[in-house]
Amino acid sequence: MDQLNNYLFIAAILFSLGVFGVMTRRNGIAVLMGVELILNAANINFIAFSRFGGMNLDGHIFGLIIIVLAAAEAAVALAIVINIYNNMNTINVDEASALKE
Amino acid sequence: MAESIFWFIAAFTVISAAFVVLNNQLIYSAVALLFTLFGVAGLYVFLWADFIAGVQLLVYIGGILVLIIFGIMLTNRISSVRLSQTNVQQGVGGAVAIWLFILILMVVSKTPWNQMDTIEPASTVRDIGTLLLTKYLLPFEAISLLLLGALIGAAVLSREEN
């Protein structure tokens, strides 16, 4: 728990799992969950470097801004997903590929 | 003691993250995401980031996760079997993910990281507040504007057309 490498290792696993989810999931909301995993992995890295770089709080500010960005992204993405569902009756990203009806 | 708790939280986070991307039931994925976010908040506590851990619980679990579950509920007929979904192109996706993981692992293990010894601060909240209103005032205002834009955008997008 006092080694920077451990945290970077956990973040790398979370990031890879998130990339896997974004690439293989068909459901739009499941893709969004993969994006959340990637954002969390990046956040762990920021906080870990902040902690092991002499408790410099700049990393915490970055972490806060990433969390706010994730909230904004989730709100807009879910509005888009619900719109796609209303128009095309599916949110599988491979089926809802038409840009207009 | 603290060491074993750390490894427990780490394993907990990683296993539930694997559940998020591998499970075929969307609702189960959302619940697994809850445990992942809890685990990440625990890691923040180990990194002495008390404020960020609190924000993680409030915004991610209290906000984003609820939004995601709302999305699942609104876009699926709960009583039907369409709530499940399958992954496609698992081979290619898995290969790319493992390649990325090995790449990051090599970078992490080969770099001689410079670790500084510091003492644990009593609380980070006061310093974060000071930084937000002095050095990072412009990003703070920019992120407020972005939130406002996202709010209006989401409201306009999801409104019934008249």
Interface residues (C-beta under 8 A of the other chain):
Chain A: M1 Q3 L4 N5 N6 Y7 L8 F9 I10 A12 I13 L14 F15 S16 L17 G18 V19 F20 G21 M23 T24 R25 R26 N27 G28 I29 A30 L32 M33 G34 E36 L37 N40 N43 I44 I47 A48 S50 R51 F52 G53 G54 M55 L57 D58 H60 I61 G63 L64 I65 I67 V68 L69 A70 A71 A72 E73 A74 A75 V76 L78 A79 I80 V81 I82 N83 Y85 I91 N92 D94
Chain B: A2 E3 F6 A10 T13 V14 A17 A18 V20 V21 L26 S29 A30 L33 T36 L37 V40 L43 Y44 F46 L47 W48 A49 F51 I52 V55 Q56 V59 Y60 G63 I64 L67 I68 F70 G71 I72 L74 T75 Q85 T86 N87 V88 Q89 Q90 V92 G93 G94 V96 A97 I98 L100 F101 I104 L105 V108 S109 W113 N114 Q115 M116 T118 E120 P121 T124 D127 I128 L131 L132 Y136 P139 I143 L146 L147 G149 A150 L151 G153 A154 A155 L157 S158
